[in-house]
Amino acid sequence: MNRGQRGKLAMATAALGIGLLSVTGCGYINPQQTSEQYSASDGTQTNLGPLQLRNMMIISEGEDKPGRVIGAVYNNSARDVKLTISGDGGAQAEISVKKNSYALLNEDSADEALLSTTGAKPGSLLELSVREDGTNQNAKFKVPVLDGTIVDYKQYLPSTAPTGGTDTASPTSTPTPTSSANH
């Protein structure tokens, strides 16, 4: 290969390198969204020592109505903890989380975290105080207040009906097998 051919090859390689850098340069200059933590849902998040609160929100029918706190609480510590959530007007809810475990507040099996009054209208943000009992760690953060307008959240509205209402459903389902046995 002579000197002229080597020069052309070097220039072609340099042009190719500059072209590749200009195409891939966007990822180098601009931050990648996947490298930043954010709330990917309707709720918000905060950390309190070893506790991580994720996708936290309140579901309520109104400002003066009860509100259910839903979301997830992760406990990365080596001891069981009790988390106290305080809302407006002294309303509080307590959540127990086992060591190195988590509590999902939107599961039917979980203890409901209910605030006696929400203190904010659906569609607004409410500042909550969270405190890990037994320590001096506390934090404040804002969570959205939502109502049953979004169908997926309607099931989490605190019921104002007496809890005995589900017991009355059992006797009505009992006659159905009896009537079908008579056929």
HELIX and SHEET records of a PDB file:
HELIX    1   1 ARG A    3  ILE A   29  1                                  27    
HELIX    2   2 GLN A   33  SER A   35  5                                   3    
HELIX    3   3 ASP A   88  GLY A   90  5                                   3    
HELIX    4   4 VAL A  151  LYS A  154  1                                   4    
HELIX    5   5 THR A  163  THR A  166  5                                   4    
HELIX    6   6 ALA A  169  SER A  173  1                                   5    
HELIX    7   7 PRO A  175  ALA A  181  1                                   7    
SHEET    1   A 4 THR A  44  LEU A  48  0                                        
SHEET    2   A 4 LEU A  51  SER A  60 -1                                        
SHEET    3   A 4 GLY A  67  ASN A  75 -1                                        
SHEET    4   A 4 SER A 101  LEU A 104 -1                                        
SHEET    1   B 6 THR A  44  LEU A  48  0                                        
SHEET    2   B 6 LEU A  51  SER A  60 -1                                        
SHEET    3   B 6 ASN A 138  LEU A 146  1                                        
SHEET    4   B 6 LEU A 125  GLU A 132 -1                                        
SHEET    5   B 6 VAL A  81  SER A  86 -1                                        
SHEET    6   B 6 GLN A  92  VAL A  97 -1                                        
SHEET    1   C 4 THR A  44  LEU A  48  0                                        
SHEET    2   C 4 LEU A  51  SER A  60 -1                                        
SHEET    3   C 4 GLY A  67  ASN A  75 -1                                        
SHEET    4   C 4 ALA A 113  LEU A 115 -1                                        
END                                                                             
